[in-house]
Amino acid sequence: MQKQISPQGEKWSTLARSGVGQAIAVLGGASTVGLVAELLAADEAAVRSAVRQLAAGSSAGAPVAEVDIADWILRDTPAQVRRELHLRAAELLHDKGFPAGAVADQLVAAGVAEQSWAAVVLLTAAAEALANDQIDRAVARLELAYRATRDPAERATIAIRLVRAEWRISPSSRTRNYTRMRAAVRAGRVPAAVLPAAVMFLLWHGQTQHADQALGQLDCGRLDEAAPKVDFLCAWLRATHPPQAQRQQRLLAAQALRRTASALRPSPHLLGAQLLTGLFTGRPRDETSTLAQRLLTCHRLAPSTVETLAAAVHCLIYTDRLDTAAAWCDSLLAEAEARQAPTWQSIFAGLRAETMLRKGNARAAADDAVLALNHVPAEQLGVWIGTPIAALVRALTLAGRHADAEAQLRRPVPRAMFESRFGLPYLHARGHHYLAVDRADEALRTFRRCGHLMRRWRMDFAWLVPWRNDVAAAHLALGEHRSARAVATRHLDLLGTASQHRTGGVSLRLLAVTADRYQRVRLLRDAAAIARSGGCDLELATALGELGAAHRAVGDHDKARLLIREATRLADSCGAGALLHDLLGDRPRCPTPPGPRLRAHPNGLDVLSPAERRVAELAAHGNRNRDIAATLDITTSTVEQHLTRVYRKLEIARRSELSFVLGDAGSSVSATG
């Protein structure tokens, strides 16, 4: 509460309300006697005298501690006077060469920007505010610049910058600026440099007709500096919105001709274009992952790089560099959180959910998917919502929570999602839910629809969605073993060899169901070996469980018991409740009996992460570090770091002790090799 002002304070208050006090309040931190005198067109000596009296009054009991003096003075200043002072202050600071931010603040406070230089200053200041994550300040400056600009193309550019600034917080299609952007696209007023951004925002919300209209306005012969952005847009369309790309053959052809010429000018968009183009045209996985890490390492998260960085993470996921992808998701998610960008957080949490799902960790995938869906209202996630929902449905299905999975599938999703890559994992997850609840006919139709889309879009890649394995699983559920065998064999034929990709192990496991009991052991042993090197603990648990059952069928009960014990441990650590129930049957869940060495360690092997456990098992079996690195597709340095942590956690001193610590679990390596 403001304290009582003394007679001397009243004199100070009157003086503060005078022109000098108002000028000081308007200029704020830029105030000097000279600037105040110029702003008021007054004598500098008179201003200096007034400033002394103000200072004396302030020290004699004026209301300084209780209220901010400048705000108090400005609130007491008539609006018209205040506006004129801010306008004159903006002109004065601009003429004196003050930073754009200081000038822009005066213009925004005035609420008008009629000077010829105002728009440029406001745009410069907005860029500075965005770089410092001052979103509200940036939006205020851009909004005033939009009103101050009369050129339609410049207004369209500013509208898209406003959409981009707001999108990181709320990616809604119902804002005034999104409507402005869409109107500018309809009128053909959007410059080529910002058309790619407009297309991505339109496609995020599934507005394909407006996106087609925008793409039709790109003049392939006059792109200049926009060429890298258009190159990335073309590659991104092929990878993410293939129907849209197929309607833009003119643009794609021009991009292909331009690729060599633009290679000398590296940028995040150019690297992203090369990355996505290589991924979908058969570039070796090592080269793709190297390029993806180069892009992620060299370019910071920013409004203009979100899509390129997300594409790089997706490439790491698709090339099975899952540990690397998870590490980058963690880093980008932390940065997005620190910079208060909920949309970015949602994107990278969704990517981490997809990564965890491919690693076979259903529990972590569910947590990350929920995080992605909670950062932004679902109706604002557009077609991208397919990523977190697919991960969540698949994770809930694996956990045996079928009612919860069904509830997620009842969420409304945009129809346009099924014209994008984001619809594929959604169909995959929905089909597996149908399989889990004994609706195999619906599962088969869903998987076939997914395969039909992938073939039509020329995206029939096992690393994207292994739909033939899914179809084979549905046929098996229907008792159609011959059809299942034909489809699984076709998947293997397309791979070349089963070991070419981790989905080949799944095909072998499906084929084993149709084989005799002795062939089944051989097929499942190979499937388990591929799963072990593929990095998916869930698939490894599934293969080991079926291999254990196969050994039991041929009378090898000891080996069966070891394998099923290991499968049970893995399924439990993954949060795969449905698989755990199948493995245990009616038996109560109980911990694995510890070996002789483990009795000294209360936590047993639970203290090891799945990655550390895989390295420890291979080391216990006598593999050298470089052999382990080659088997798990990681670096030798990573192997050494894992082993160091393993030794510390298990309280051992040397490699030779691993076989004693791992006990029966270590012997399962040889059983599956």
Order of alpha helices (4+ residues) and beta strands (2+ residues): alpha-alpha-alpha-alpha-alpha-alpha-alpha-alpha-alpha-alpha-alpha-alpha-alpha-alpha-alpha-alpha-alpha-alpha-alpha-alpha-alpha-alpha-alpha-alpha-alpha-alpha-alpha-alpha-alpha-alpha-alpha-alpha-alpha-alpha-alpha-alpha-alpha-alpha
